[in-house]
Amino acid sequence: MCIRDRHWLGYRIRPVYLEFWAEKPFRLHDRLVFRREKPEGDWDRGKLYP
């Protein structure tokens, strides 16, 4: 049960793709990606090339 004011309105965001980028020297950045087929599914993790 969610308790909130009657005039409050919000949005629920359910992503299927997330990418995290960490800067490293000499353009060898670390890029992690998380994907899932459906908003209810499990996350798959991988790496992308710099």
ABEGO torsion letter per residue (X at the ends): XBBBBAABBBBBBBBABBBBBBBBBGGBBBBBBBBBABAABBBBBBBBBX
